[in-house]
Amino acid sequence: MSRPGGPLLLGFHVGDESRLKTQGYGGHPMNVHAHRRQVDQVAAWLRDAGFTVEAHMPIDPDESVPGAVLFARRQS
């Protein structure tokens, strides 16, 4: 549940692909679908859900798996 006007900090991996992960950190078995998304698409989803995106920051943009962080607020 979110509080009106409360902040949202969302971090994710950037990209266009999805894949099934069958091994987690430390070699633990798992079955998780990992989806990478573009910053503009995630920001649009947040706006559609009633949030205002206030800032975004790339994380390791030159790495093989870049990331991003979005900071948003839901209007009161």
C-alpha positions as MATLAB code, in Angstrom:
seq = 'MSRPGGPLLLGFHVGDESRLKTQGYGGHPMNVHAHRRQVDQVAAWLRDAGFTVEAHMPIDPDESVPGAVLFARRQS';
ca = [
       0.000    0.000    0.000;
       1.308    3.465   -0.784;
       0.657    6.716    1.020;
      -0.543    9.642   -1.135;
       2.455   11.885   -1.773;
       4.841    9.201   -0.522;
       8.029    8.458   -2.462;
       8.700    5.432   -4.635;
      12.245    4.333   -5.421;
      12.303    1.665   -8.121;
      15.453   -0.076   -9.334;
      15.602   -2.496  -12.264;
      17.789   -3.935  -15.017;
      17.536   -2.172  -18.371;
      17.053   -4.014  -21.649;
      14.502   -5.607  -23.936;
      14.858   -9.298  -23.207;
      13.239  -11.806  -20.868;
      14.804  -15.044  -19.728;
      14.223  -17.912  -17.349;
      16.736  -18.045  -14.494;
      17.218  -21.527  -13.085;
      20.135  -20.792  -10.766;
      20.344  -18.014   -8.188;
      23.205  -16.480   -6.273;
      25.301  -19.145   -4.613;
      24.088  -21.794   -7.053;
      20.662  -22.196   -5.468;
      18.043  -23.699   -7.814;
      15.120  -21.481   -8.815;
      12.662  -20.856  -11.641;
      12.170  -17.125  -12.135;
      11.362  -15.207  -15.299;
      13.576  -12.099  -15.363;
      12.330   -9.255  -17.560;
      14.508   -6.289  -18.488;
      12.733   -3.086  -19.485;
      13.589    0.296  -20.981;
      13.527    3.347  -18.685;
      10.975    5.189  -20.837;
       8.554    2.238  -20.697;
       8.792    1.865  -16.906;
       8.341    5.638  -16.478;
       5.241    5.511  -18.714;
       3.781    2.672  -16.624;
       4.352    4.711  -13.468;
       2.666    7.782  -14.988;
      -0.282    5.628  -16.094;
      -0.586    4.428  -12.482;
      -0.826    8.013  -11.211;
       2.797    8.691  -10.294;
       4.936   11.662  -11.253;
       8.469   10.615  -12.144;
      10.759   13.166  -10.509;
      14.182   11.751  -11.382;
      15.970    8.819  -12.950;
      19.562    7.675  -12.792;
      21.391    5.109  -14.907;
      23.500    2.540  -13.076;
      26.535    1.089  -14.876;
      25.236    2.057  -18.361;
      28.321    0.614  -20.072;
      28.082   -2.804  -18.377;
      26.590   -5.925  -19.983;
      23.570   -5.614  -17.667;
      22.905   -1.898  -17.107;
      20.467   -0.752  -14.481;
      18.363    2.273  -13.645;
      16.666    3.846  -10.651;
      13.472    5.905  -10.893;
      12.210    8.203   -8.135;
       8.491    8.997   -8.293;
       5.570   10.209   -6.175;
       1.861    9.543   -6.320;
      -0.206   12.705   -6.245;
      -2.298   13.366   -3.126;
];
